Each structure stands twice: as structure tokens, then as C-alpha cells.
């Protein structure tokens, strides 16, 4: 029996356990995927001691950035994004080594490429958390210029309060990386001037539960093409599975 899991808090929103459990059953893989809703990242060492056969972990909010002190090695996407969503646990000589990866970049880029049009050259990233960094790096790989939107203005950030319909209109790709609208908080959404959306816009929400967030619904009402984060989740999960099986 092989063991994998996910750390985060809370984990009520996570679909990873369902995905991997179904995958193991479908492919007749003798493995188990466990949710670990730890209340502090400082509980990670105790978790690893109590589950010595773990081979890999997914990492979700709020630990994508907090996990760094516990890692022994990082891959290049992590160095570019400063965020980790996958950990490979390497067992050798009765010791373990933790290597951090970011497969969100892979999932985001490969899920959005089929939807991109020539006019999608400027983007707004709503939020500045760990997931936003993967999106930002992904956009840079695609040669798409972007600004991040947060509650505070800076050289590379726009303030939510300063967004206008004209700014929204100018940026044809709008990506929500905040948890606003995620189950069970389904009535919330980023408060932006949605009247700036048009049929040329692509609205992308990293949230996949519910299928259609209020952000996507409001953007769609103005004609925007919309996409949730389910395909990104599947793609990044498959990449995590590949990483966990590398060298085996």
C-alpha cells in the first residue's frame, strides 16, 4: 500500500482526495490518499513522524508559502513563484528529504492555452497569494503582460478601489486567484466593475467548487468567456502523480 495526502486548513473545499481516490480505484493502484487538515504548518514534522510511509503531499491554502522552512530542495518553478503545492517525500537510509514543486504553473498554462486569442495580451490577476504567483509566472511564459490587484497599490499592484470599467475593458484576461466565492462562501466575489467586461474577455477562476462562482456568473452576464479551475486541478494533479512516481 502506498500513501499520499494533502495538507491545508480547512480542507472542505479540496477535490484532491476525490480525484486521487477515484484514480487509484480506476487504475487498480494499491494506494490511499488522506486529507490532513492541520491547523498550523508547524505540525508538519509530527504528521510525517506519525505517517512514516507517506510518499507525497499536495499543499493548499494557507501553506503554499509557509512550508518553505521544512523543505530540503526546490524545483525551478518554486524558485520562480515562491509557492509550493506538491511535496515529494524521498526516503533514504531511514531518513527523509522533502522536495518542493509547483505544478500549478503547468496546470494553469496548459488549461488556458486553448482559450487564448490574439487580443488576450493584457491581464489582471485578482489576489496576491501563493496561487497568484503561479499564475503570474505562467502568464510570463505566455508573453502576456499583467498587473496584480490587491487592497494596496504598489509598483506592480493595482488597488481594487482604483479599478474602473475602462481598466477592465483594456485587460481582456481577468483571473481570480482569491478564495472569494469558494464553497461554502459561495455568495462572495471580487468587487470589481464588471460592466467593463465584454465578449472579447476571458474570465478565469481558479476555484472549482462551485462550478460557476459569482465572479464567473457576473462576467458571463456581460458576454465574457468563462472557465473554472477544475481542469487546472486535474492537470496539476496528474503532474504531481508523475513527480511522485519519478525514479520508481
N, C-alpha and C positions, 0 to 999 in steps of 0.2 A: 504494500500500500504506500502510495506517495501522498505527501501532504503539502497543500498550498493555502493561501488565505489573503485577507485584506485587512489593513488597519486604517482606522479613521474614527471620527466621532462627531455626530452619531452616524450610524450606517443604514438608517431607514431608507435612504434614497438609492442605495447601491444595487446595481443589477449584476455585478460581477459574479456573485455566488450562484445566481441562477444560470448565468452563461456557462460558467465552467462546470457546474454540476450536470447540466444538460449535455455539454461537450463530452465529458467523461463517460456518461451513460451511452451516448450515441456511438462513440468510438470504442466502447468496451475497455476503457482505461481504468486500471485499478488505482484510483486516486480520490482524494477528498479535498474539498475547498471549504474553508472555515472563515466565518466573519469574526473579527476581533475588534469590537468597539471599545478601544482603550481610551480612558478619559485624559491621559497625558502621554506624550511621546516618551517620557522618562520611564514608562512601564514596559518599553520595548525589550530591554535586556531580560526582565523577568519572564516575558512572553516567550522569548527564544529558549530560555532555560526550561520552561515547562512544556515546550513543544520542540524537543531536540531533533525531530525528523523533518521539520519544515524545510522545503527546498526553495520556496519563493513567496514573495508577498507583493500584492498591489498596495499602493499608498494613495489615500484620498484625503479630502479636507478633514482637519486643518494641518496635516502633517507633511505635505509635499515639500515644504521648505524647512520645517523643524527637524526633519530626520537627518540632516547633513552630519551632525556631530557623531552619529552612530555608524557612519559608512566608512569603509576602508578604501574604496575605489569608486570612481565616477566615469561614465562614458561621456563622449563629446557633447551629446545633446543636453546632458545635465549641466555641463560646464557653460553651455550657451544659454540655457534657460534658467539656471539656478532653481530648478524644481525637479523632484523625483516622484515618479508614480509606479515604478517597478523596482523591486529589490531581488537580486539573485543571491541565495544563501549557499555559499560554497563550503562544503565540509571536507576538511583535510587534516589528517594527523590529530584527530579528536578536537580540532579547533574549527571555528567557523570564520569566514570572511564575508562581508556584506558589500556587494557591488550595486551601485545605484544607476538606474537607467531612466530615460524619459521617452516612453513610447507614445505619449500624447501628440508629439510633433508628427510622427509617422501617421497616426490615426487621423489627425486634423487635415494634413496636407492631402492625403490620398482620398479623403471623403469629400473635400471641397473642389478638387481639380475638375471633376466632370461638370460642375455647375458654373465655372468661371467663364465670363465673356470678356471680349476686348475692353469694355468700358469699366471693368472691375479693377481699376488701377489705384484707388484710394480707399482706405478702410478706417473704421473706428472700432477699437476694442473696448467694450464696456467692462470695466473692472481691471484691477492691477494685482490680483492674487497669483498663486502658483500656476493655475491653468492659463492665465493670460500670457504668461511668459512663453509657454509652448506655442500659443497661437502667434505671438509676435515673431518668434523665430521662424515659424512656418511661413508666415507672410513674407519675411525677408528672403527666404529660399525661393519664393514665388515672384520676387521682384515687385511686391505690392507695398506701396507706401502706407503708413498707418500712424494714427495718434491713439494713445490710450486715454480713456475717460475715467476720471475718479472724482472724489469730493474736493480735491485740491489741485490747483494749477501748478505746473512746473514747465520746464523747457520742452518735455516730451509728452506732457499730460494736459488734457483739457478738463476744465471743471464742468460737471453736469449742469450747473446753474448758468453756464455761459453758452450752452448748446442752443443753436437756433435752427429753424426749419431749413435755412439756407446751408448751414454746415452739414446737416443730414443729407440734403439734396446733393451736395458736392461729393460726399463719400458714399459710393454705391454699394459698398460692402460693410455691413454692420454686424458685429459679432458679440454676443452676450457671453461673458465668462463668469458673471456673478452668480450666486446661488438664488437670486430673486426669481421666484416662480417655481422653484423646485418643490416637489411633494415633501411635506404636507402644506407648505406655504404657497399654495397654488394661486392665491389672489394677489400676489405681489409681482412687480415688474419694474425694470429700469424706467425711471420717469424722464423720458426724452421726448422731443417734439416729433411725434410720429407723422404729423402732416407733411413732413419733409420727404417721406418715403414715396416711391413711385414704382412703376412696372420694371424699371431698369435696376431696381435694388435687389440685393440678395441679403436676407436676414438669416443669420446662423446662430443657433442657440446650443451651447454645449450641454444643456440639460436635456435628458431623455425621459424623465418621469416628472410630469405627464408628457404625452406625445407632443401636444401642442401647448406651449406656455402662452401666457397672456402677451408676452413680448412678441412671439411669432404671430399670434392671432391679430394683434393690433397692426403689425407690419403688413400682414396679408390683406387686411382691410383696405390698404392703400395700394394694393396691386403687387407688392413685393413677392418674389420667390422666397420660400422659407424652407429651412432644413433644421431638424433637431440633431442632438449629439449621439443618437443610437449607433449609426454606422461608425462614427469615430470610436465609440466604446468598443465595438466588435473588432475593428481593425487594430486598435492598440492592444486589446486583449490577445488577439492572435499573435501579435508581435511579442508580447510578454511570454506566451507559451513557447514560441521559437527560442527566445533567450533562455528560458528555464531548461530547455532541452539541449542547448548547445553543449557539445563535448560529452554528451551521454551516449 
